Amino acid sequence: MRVDIAIIGGGIAGLSCAAYLAPRASVIVIEAEPTLGYHATGRSAAIHTECYGAELIRRLSLASRSYFVDRDEPLGTPLPVLFVAAHDNTDAVENLYNAYHPLVPTIQRLSPEEVTALAPVILPRMTSGGILEPGGLNLDVHGILTSFATTARNHGCRILTGSRVSEITRNPSGWWMRAGDRDLTAGTIVNAAGPWGDAVATMAGIEPLGLTPFKRSAFTFDPGVPAGDWPFVVDAAEQWYMKPEGPHVLGSAASEIPQAPSDARPDEIDIALGIERINESTTLAIRSIKSQWAGLRTFTPDRTPAAGYDEEGGGGGFFWLVGQGGYGIHTSPALGATAAGLLLDGSVPENVARYGVTAEMLHPGRFR
Ligand SMILES: Cc1cc2nc3c(=O)[nH]c(=O)nc-3n(C[C@H](O)[C@H](O)[C@H](O)COP(=O)(O)OP(=O)(O)OC[C@H]3O[C@@H](n4cnc5c(N)ncnc54)[C@H](O)[C@@H]3O)c2cc1C
């Protein structure tokens, strides 16, 4: 089989790119696991915030919002984000406000009383105030992934699951690869392999970028009180967070534990740390959990994604789409569309460029 573009990785990165490419090129998505979104994509906290991460991330988040909400059946529902400054973190409110207000003018500073009015379980003596981002969203990750996959398939994209790419060779007619038990050739490879991005590059004879996967564990618990109208509550120094999840609450210590690419398993000590931190700051007395899981958040050396052709090492036709870190779901519409634009004609789409995103900011050459 021959295609214009083979995308390696059937997570949110690969499928968002496929959705925007498929109308304009012949595309195949190749996923090692039997199901799409099995790794980081299926294990996220499903939050859209425009007040998280480096400025480029926040610009991509702003440019992505419309994909989730401007449709008949929205893929995200309103869930304000409440950043809680700890009692001894007195500069946090001003620091966060100054950092985020220029791009998100709707954010508000809150007094300790306003914080506890929104999240009554926060101990008043444990907070010095907060920031409220009214425009946060609770995302339907399965719906978003399905939306991208459906758009791609409707434009003729093939999606192979259970087909790990195990061998890649550059030859005069393009990239030959072994995917599961199939052979195929592509003019261009898109490396959307998440934590395995450097391994896929090495397989293709391309120098790795220096990606680091970090494990984050999460759990759910019964709060013992109604939590349905809480915002997403996150410690301003990202020491813990919690989010209403049906009758339960999702919690995490928000840790970053370096780990080799793998099927991540929850870390008992990290789960205990999350419980301890939440118990310290709230009236919740979590003693048992309902469920637990972990996933890998993969970062480039500057903690912003890489999207662009590799220009070193004679890697013609090798395109990186990696390093989505902890923001890959809520940046996926803008990053997928931008990757497709950069792949096909080297341009950032107007609806993303409008937010100040340029090809240079994303170019993997910055790590060489
Ligand atoms: C606990 C947690 C909470 C998070 N919360 C949020 C949040 O609230 N909001 C947000 O936006 N983001 C969040 N994230 C981050 C988000 O989940 C990731 O940024 C995103 O899922 C990365 O997507 P990806 O497609 O790059 O990677 P992945 O989903 O890991 O997909 C990569 C795919 O490539 C495949 N692959 C690898 N090698 C090969 C090969 N050789 N052949 C074929 N296939 C291959 C893998 O099987 C995998 O399916 C969170 C992550 C975690 C772990």
PDBQT file of the ligand as one rigid body, heavy atoms in Angstrom, charges set to zero:
ROOT
HETATM    1  C1  LIG A 401      -3.404  12.241  34.606  1.00  0.00    +0.000 C 
HETATM    2  C2  LIG A 401      -3.383  13.114  33.362  1.00  0.00    +0.000 A 
HETATM    3  C3  LIG A 401      -4.195  14.240  33.296  1.00  0.00    +0.000 A 
HETATM    4  C4  LIG A 401      -4.221  15.032  32.147  1.00  0.00    +0.000 A 
HETATM    5  N1  LIG A 401      -5.120  16.063  32.087  1.00  0.00    +0.000 NA
HETATM    6  C5  LIG A 401      -5.238  16.780  30.942  1.00  0.00    +0.000 A 
HETATM    7  C6  LIG A 401      -6.235  17.798  30.825  1.00  0.00    +0.000 A 
HETATM    8  O1  LIG A 401      -7.024  18.014  31.751  1.00  0.00    +0.000 OA
HETATM    9  N2  LIG A 401      -6.307  18.489  29.648  1.00  0.00    +0.000 N 
HETATM   10  C7  LIG A 401      -5.459  18.234  28.595  1.00  0.00    +0.000 A 
HETATM   11  O2  LIG A 401      -5.565  18.899  27.565  1.00  0.00    +0.000 OA
HETATM   12  N3  LIG A 401      -4.513  17.280  28.694  1.00  0.00    +0.000 NA
HETATM   13  C8  LIG A 401      -4.377  16.536  29.827  1.00  0.00    +0.000 A 
HETATM   14  N4  LIG A 401      -3.437  15.556  29.910  1.00  0.00    +0.000 N 
HETATM   15  C9  LIG A 401      -2.452  15.417  28.829  1.00  0.00    +0.000 C 
HETATM   16  C10 LIG A 401      -3.011  14.691  27.606  1.00  0.00    +0.000 C 
HETATM   17  O3  LIG A 401      -3.621  13.485  28.011  1.00  0.00    +0.000 OA
HETATM   18  C11 LIG A 401      -1.852  14.434  26.620  1.00  0.00    +0.000 C 
HETATM   19  O4  LIG A 401      -1.178  15.642  26.326  1.00  0.00    +0.000 OA
HETATM   20  C12 LIG A 401      -2.352  13.852  25.303  1.00  0.00    +0.000 C 
HETATM   21  O5  LIG A 401      -3.216  12.771  25.506  1.00  0.00    +0.000 OA
HETATM   22  C13 LIG A 401      -1.178  13.406  24.437  1.00  0.00    +0.000 C 
HETATM   23  O6  LIG A 401      -1.707  12.809  23.278  1.00  0.00    +0.000 OA
HETATM   24  P1  LIG A 401      -0.791  12.040  22.246  1.00  0.00    +0.000 P 
HETATM   25  O7  LIG A 401      -1.660  11.620  21.126  1.00  0.00    +0.000 OA
HETATM   26  O8  LIG A 401       0.418  12.855  21.956  1.00  0.00    +0.000 OA
HETATM   27  O9  LIG A 401      -0.217  10.777  23.072  1.00  0.00    +0.000 OA
HETATM   28  P2  LIG A 401      -0.864   9.348  23.353  1.00  0.00    +0.000 P 
HETATM   29  O10 LIG A 401      -2.289   9.440  23.730  1.00  0.00    +0.000 OA
HETATM   30  O11 LIG A 401       0.055   8.653  24.310  1.00  0.00    +0.000 OA
HETATM   31  O12 LIG A 401      -0.832   8.634  21.940  1.00  0.00    +0.000 OA
HETATM   32  C14 LIG A 401       0.359   8.172  21.343  1.00  0.00    +0.000 C 
HETATM   33  C15 LIG A 401       0.003   6.894  20.634  1.00  0.00    +0.000 C 
HETATM   34  O13 LIG A 401       1.098   6.462  19.810  1.00  0.00    +0.000 OA
HETATM   35  C16 LIG A 401       1.039   5.061  19.763  1.00  0.00    +0.000 C 
HETATM   36  N5  LIG A 401       2.336   4.538  19.318  1.00  0.00    +0.000 N 
HETATM   37  C17 LIG A 401       3.547   4.703  19.916  1.00  0.00    +0.000 A 
HETATM   38  N6  LIG A 401       4.505   4.055  19.229  1.00  0.00    +0.000 NA
HETATM   39  C18 LIG A 401       3.903   3.475  18.157  1.00  0.00    +0.000 A 
HETATM   40  C19 LIG A 401       4.364   2.657  17.087  1.00  0.00    +0.000 A 
HETATM   41  N7  LIG A 401       5.658   2.285  16.960  1.00  0.00    +0.000 N 
HETATM   42  N8  LIG A 401       3.449   2.213  16.169  1.00  0.00    +0.000 NA
HETATM   43  C20 LIG A 401       2.139   2.579  16.260  1.00  0.00    +0.000 A 
HETATM   44  N9  LIG A 401       1.650   3.332  17.274  1.00  0.00    +0.000 NA
HETATM   45  C21 LIG A 401       2.517   3.782  18.204  1.00  0.00    +0.000 A 
HETATM   46  C22 LIG A 401       0.727   4.660  21.206  1.00  0.00    +0.000 C 
HETATM   47  O14 LIG A 401       0.205   3.347  21.285  1.00  0.00    +0.000 OA
HETATM   48  C23 LIG A 401      -0.262   5.747  21.612  1.00  0.00    +0.000 C 
HETATM   49  O15 LIG A 401      -1.605   5.333  21.481  1.00  0.00    +0.000 OA
HETATM   50  C24 LIG A 401      -3.379  14.725  31.037  1.00  0.00    +0.000 A 
HETATM   51  C25 LIG A 401      -2.572  13.593  31.089  1.00  0.00    +0.000 A 
HETATM   52  C26 LIG A 401      -2.567  12.784  32.231  1.00  0.00    +0.000 A 
HETATM   53  C27 LIG A 401      -1.704  11.553  32.249  1.00  0.00    +0.000 C 
ENDROOT
TORSDOF 0
